[in-house]
Amino acid sequence: MGQSAFTGPIISLGGFAGGPGGSAPAEYSTEIGPSIFWQGLGLLAPGIGSKDQKGMGAIPSLFLSTTVLALSQVIQAAGLALTTAANAVSGTPFPLAPAFAAGRSPGAPYGGQSGTAIETAFAVGATTANSPVVAVAANDAWRFSAGQFVSIGGAGPAGTMLFAKINSVGGTSLNVSPAPAVSQAAAAIGSFAGDWTSYGFTLPVNYSPFMNGGAGRFLLPDCGCARGVGVTGVAGGAAGAVLIQGLDLYMRPQSEIISVAAGAGTTYGRKTYKMLLAATPQFSSANNYVVVTSDLIGLPIAVVPNEPVPVVTEAGTARTGDPLQYADLTNPATTSTGDPRGAIQLSAAGPNTATGATPDGVSRFVIVMTLNPAQVLGANQFNPGTLFGVAPV
């Protein structure tokens, strides 16, 4: 495709290009959505550049750096068990925790695998077994509309994740199908993966923290929290390695080895996950071990040294002193490298030294990041590290 230059403007109407007076569009397309531009936008320098100058670096410009809303979510306290207590048997994964809890959604499917999804809620709803009615908070009612598809953690058979279509919305009541199979006082309502329009508007079959928007799938900061994990032992327990396997924030396979210390206490990993698939000891010990969440919070874009640090607020109050774990740009990544995009640690529950208190499960955490042009321009499809981290392993 050749280069082109024109005076503009470009106006993308999206879903607003419908019938008059706000009526339904004459032609509906699921591809309507936000525009996607390659790695950002630039402000051309007037009087310096010319449209007739062609080629790389021809027109002086300023990168329109802006803030990125990385997280806006109520997150739960660290220490939530992702596996049940079990002896370490070399090569045998610890059993994943079967029960739904705030911050933990067992039986979440993705790409033919089933694991425990972490922090999946952009809203919570009360479900009743075999009833199509889901009650949500008034402050969250704006998020829902008829025809919308959602994932509901803990509401499926045996407390697994349920995918449902919203048939109608009446105030704070959602009518969904299929009806939840399990009663939950605070089920995690979140998003899903895949384009359900490709399957004749059938229900989604995969979980993801992203939401469809035209040709793009956009991360929802409202349910985009990825977390590190740790392994807790008991007095008398042996030291050994545990292989953690899961999916990162972009739902790509990621793994690490956590070298668990002997005895009681928790040894934390340096990578973050949106879903835990397996935790497999590489040693044997007739003592119980449990995999738990940490307060190492993953980021959607790389945080690198000497650049603007992310701004973190808790319940509207700015936090200071939370240590940054910079992106580990070792390429290729290994099971011993750190998180490819880096993370922020909110409390002492993690691999870094921190003094803050663990989240209370009620307060909303907001993380805002600022991009440096060098981060953006230095990244490409062959070396994405400075922007989206190196490929995980």
N, C-alpha and C positions, 0 to 999 in steps of 0.2 A: 504494500500500500504506500503510495507516494505521500509527500508532505502537502499540506494545504494551509493557506492563511486567508482569513476573510474578516470583514469588519464586524460581523455579529449583529445583534446579540443572539444567543441561543436560549430558548425558553422551553423547558421540559415540563409539560403539563401533567404527565402521569395520569393518575386516576381522576384528575379534575376535568379532563377533556371529555366530559360526558354530555348528557342532555342538558337543556337549559334549566335554570332555576334549581340546580342541585338534584335534578332527577337522575335516574339510573343512566349509565353510559349506553350509547347505542351499540357499541361493540365492547365486550368485556374480554380482557386478556390477563392471565395470571402473570404475564411478563411485565406488567406495569409496575414501576417501582422507582426507587432512587437511582440516580445516575452513578456510575462508577468511573472515576478518572484515575489514570495511571499514577500512583504514588503521589497524589496531592495536586495542588494548584500553584501557579506562579503569578506574580504581579509584574507585568512587563514594564521596563523603564522607558517612559515616554521621552522622545527627543534624543534617545541614545541608540535604540534599536530600530530596525526597519523590517517591514514584512518581506522585503526583497532579499534579506539576508537568510540564506538557507544553510542547513547543516548543524552538526552538534555544537552547542555552545555559541550560537550565532547571536542570540538576543539576550542582553543583560536583563536579569529579572531578580526579584525578591521572592523567596519562598514564603508562601502564606502559611506560616506556622500557626497552628491553632492547638487548643487543648483537646484532649481525647478523654471522654468519660470511660474510664476503664472498669469501674465497679460502682454500683449503687444498690446495695442489697443488705438486708438483715441477715447476719451470719451467726452461726451457733458457736458455743464455747468449744475450745479444743478438748481433746481427750475422748471424743465420741468413738466407741468401739466399732470398727469396720469388720472385724472377724470375731468369732467366739473363742473363748479361752480354750487352748488345746496344746497337748504335748507337741514338741518339735520332732517330726519324723522326716529325715532327709528325703527330699524329692516329692513330698506329699504336701499340697497346699493347705494352709489353715482354712477351716470352713468359714465362708463369708457369713456375716451376721444376717439372719433371716428376717428379722422384724424391722418394720419401718419406724423411723424416728426423725425428728426435726434435724435436717442436715444429712440424712442418710436414707437413700431410696434403693432398697434391694430389688433384684430382678429387673434391672433396667437394661433393655436390649440395645445393641449397636453392632451393625455389620455381622450378624449371625452369632455374636457373643452376648453373654449376659453377665452383668457385674453389678456392683454397688455404686450408684451415682451419688455425687457429693454436692450439697447445696443447690438443689434444682428448682427452688421456689422463687418465682417472681410475685407470687401471691399464695395464700393458703386458703383452703376451703374445708368446710365440714361435710363429710359424706356419711350416708347411711346405707348399709348393705341392701342391695336390690332396689334402691330408690334412685330415680334419675335426677333428683334435686341436689345441687351442691350449693351450700351457702357460703358467700364470700363477704369480706369486710366492705363497708361502704366506700372506703378510700381506694379500694381496688376494683370497684365495679366498672370503672371507665376502661379497663383493660380488655373487656370481654364483649363479643358481639356474636350474633347468630351466624352459623356457618363456620366458626373458628374451630380449629383443632388444637387440643392441648394434651399434655401429659399430666397425669395425676399420680404422684408417688404414693405408694401404700394402699391404693384403692383397687388394685387388680386382684385376681385370684391369689389367695394365700399371702396377701400384702405386697404383691409385686407392683410394678408400674403399669398403669392403665393409660391407654390412648383413647380419647373420646372426642366426639364432635358435639359442639354446643348447638342445640336445636333452637333455643330461645333464651332470652335474658329478661328477667322481670325484677328490676331493682337490684337487690343483692342476691337473687336466686338464679342459678344457672340450671337449665334443663339439658341434660347430656345423654348421649347414647354411645356405646352401651352403658347401662347403669353400673355404678361402682359395685364391686362384689364384697367390699369390706368397709366397715364403719371406721372412720378416722376423724378425730376432733379437729385436726389441723393438718390435712393432707397437703403435700407440696405440689402446687400447680405451676407447671413450667411449659417449655416449648418442646419441639420435636425435630427430627432430622429427616431430610428427604423432601422430594416434591410429590405430594400426594396427588397432584393433578395428573401425573403420569400413570396413575393406576385407576383411572375412572372415579376419582374422588373417594377412594377407599381410605380407611384409617391408616395413619402412619404406623411404621413398625420399628422405628429407631428413635432413640433419644439424642438430643443435642441442645446446647445452650444458645444456638443460633436460630434466627427467624427469617423466613423468606421475605425478600423485598425485590421483586422483579427478577433480574438475572443474578442478583447477589443474595448471599445469605449473611446476615449481619448479626454479630455478637450482641446479645442482650446483656448490658451491664447489670440488669435487674436480677439475673440468675447466672452471672458469669464468674462466680467465685470458684477458683481451683485451689486446692489445699495440699500441703505436704502431709506426710504420714510418719509415724514412729512405731517402733516395736517395744512393747512393755514386757519385761520379764518379772520373775519372782525370786525371792531369796533361795539360793541353792541352784538356780538355773545356770546352765552353761552358756558361754559365749559362742557366737557363731554368726554366719552370714545368712541373711534372708533376702531372696530375690523378690522385689516388688515389680509387678507388671500392671499397667493401667493405660488409660487414655489421657492425653493432655487437654488443655483448654480448647484446642482445635480438633479434638477427637482423633488424634494420631497416636499410635502405639508409643509408649514411653516406659522405660524400666530403669531400675537402679538396684545396687546392692547396698543394704544397710548392715553394717557390721555391729551386731548387737553385743553390748557389754554383758558380762556375767552378773548374776544377781538381780535384785530389784532395781527398778528405774526404767526410764524410757530413752532409747536411742533414736534420734530423728534423722530422716533423710533430707536431701537438699533439692529434690525435685517436687513439682506440684502436679496434682491429678484432678481431673473432673470425674473420672470413674476408676475404681479399683477393680481389676479383673482377677488377680491372684497374688497371694503372698506365700512364697514357697521356701521353707527353711532348707539350707544346704548342709545341715548338721542334725544330729539327733540328741534330744534331752528329754527325760521323763519329767518335765516341768512345763507348766502352762505359760504360753505367750499370747499376747493380744496385739493386733495392729490398730492404732488409734489415729485420729486426725491431729494435726499440729496447727499452730497459728502462723505458719509460713504461707502467705497468700500469693498465688501466682498472678502474673501480669500478662495482658494480651500483646503488648509490644515490649521490645527489649529496653531494659534500663541499663545504661552504660555509664562509666565513670566520667566525672567532670561535665555532666550535662544537667539540665534542670531536674531536680528530684521530684518524684510524684508528691502531690499534696493529698494528705489523708485527713478526713474528718470523720468523727464518730458522733452521731446524734447532733450534727450541726456544729460541733466544736472541733477546732483544728487539733490534731495530734502532732506531737513533736518527739523526736528521739527514737522513732521506730527504725531499726537498722535495715538498710537495703542490702540485699544479696544481689550483686550485679549479675547480668547475663553471662553465662559461661559459653563463650563463643568457640570453644574447642571443636574442631570439625575434622573428622566425624565425632559426634558425641559417643560416649560409652556409658556403661552402667556405673562408672565411678565419677563421671563429671556432674556438674551442678545443673540447675534449671537453665534451659537454653535462653529464656527471656528474663530471668531474674525474678525476684520476689521481694515482698515486704514482710517482715516478721513483727507481729503485733504484741506478742508476750514472750515470756521465757520458754513457752512450749514450742521449741524449735531448735534448729542446729546452731543458731547465732545467739550472741549475748543481747538480751533485751530485758526491759524492766516494766513494760506496760502490763495492764491487766487484760486477761483473755476476754473476748467478746461475751456479752451477756445474753445473746439470743433475742434481744428486743431492739437494740439500737441499730440504726442504719449506718453502714460504712460507705463512704464515698471516696473513690480514688480518682484523681485527675492527673493526667500526664501531658507533658509538652514535648513535641518533637523538635529536634535540631535538624536543619537541612542536611548536615553531613550524615546523620543517621539514615535519612531517606535516600539521598543520592548515592550513598555508599552501598546500598542494598540492591540486589538484582536477583533474578531467578536462579542464578548459579551460586550466589553468596547472599542469602537473605538474612544473615545473622544479625546485623546491626538494627534491623527493623522488626522482624518477626522471629528472630532466633534461628539457630542452626536446626537442621532436621533432627528430631529426637530419635532415640534408639530404645 
